[in-house]
Amino acid sequence: MNNVALCKKRGWTVGTILEGTESYKDYSHTDRLLITALGEESILARHLPHNPEAHWESGREHPWTLEHRDWHAVAAPWPMPERSPR
């Protein structure tokens, strides 16, 4: 199944935020993506950085594959950390 067929099967459309973790022997890494376009076989997405202070909207969209992780939809880019009063 190609990336777009997977998105359609799971109900993911433009604007959906996905989270997926890639695991290695001694390490794992989680990413979040914002789907920006669905083509015939490929998706475009913008990587959402872990740092919520970063202005992720200035990032460029890139083709992404959904093959190497178990992706699921999430509600927000990343949880906002508690801020200490100034």
C-alpha positions in Angstrom: 0.0 0.0 0.0 1.5 3.4 -0.9 1.6 6.4 1.4 -1.5 8.1 0.1 -3.6 4.9 0.2 -2.5 4.5 3.8 -3.6 8.1 4.6 -7.0 7.6 2.9 -7.5 4.3 4.7 -6.9 5.9 8.1 -8.8 9.1 7.4 -5.7 11.3 7.4 -6.0 14.4 5.3 -4.2 17.7 4.7 -3.7 19.3 8.2 -3.5 16.0 10.1 -0.6 15.8 12.5 1.1 12.4 12.7 3.5 11.0 15.3 5.7 8.0 14.7 8.6 6.4 16.6 11.6 4.8 14.9 13.4 2.3 17.2 17.0 1.1 16.9 19.0 -1.2 19.1 20.0 1.4 21.8 17.9 4.4 20.7 14.5 5.5 19.6 13.4 8.7 17.9 9.9 10.2 17.7 8.9 12.7 15.0 5.7 14.6 14.3 4.6 15.7 10.8 2.0 18.0 9.5 0.5 16.7 6.2 0.5 19.5 3.7 -0.5 17.7 0.5 -1.6 14.3 -0.8 -0.6 13.4 -4.3 -1.4 10.2 -6.2 1.3 8.1 -4.4 3.3 10.5 -2.2 2.6 12.9 0.6 4.2 16.2 1.4 4.6 17.1 5.1 6.3 19.6 7.3 8.4 18.3 10.2 7.3 19.7 13.5 10.3 20.2 15.9 10.3 19.0 19.5 11.1 22.6 20.6 7.6 24.3 20.9 9.4 27.7 20.9 10.6 27.1 17.3 8.6 28.7 14.6 7.8 25.5 12.7 5.6 27.2 10.1 8.7 28.6 8.6 9.9 25.1 7.7 9.6 23.8 4.2 7.5 20.8 3.2 9.2 17.7 1.9 8.2 14.3 0.6 7.9 11.8 3.4 7.5 8.1 3.6 5.3 6.4 6.2 7.0 3.0 5.8 9.5 2.8 8.7 7.3 3.8 11.6 3.9 3.0 13.1 2.2 6.4 12.6 -0.9 7.7 14.4 -2.7 11.0 14.4 -2.3 13.4 17.3 -4.1 16.6 18.3 -1.2 19.1 18.6 2.4 19.6 17.5 3.9 19.0 20.9 2.8 19.5 24.5 3.7 23.0 25.8 6.1 22.9 28.7 5.1 24.6 32.0 6.5 28.1 32.1 7.9 29.6 35.3 6.5 33.0 36.3 8.8 35.9 35.6 
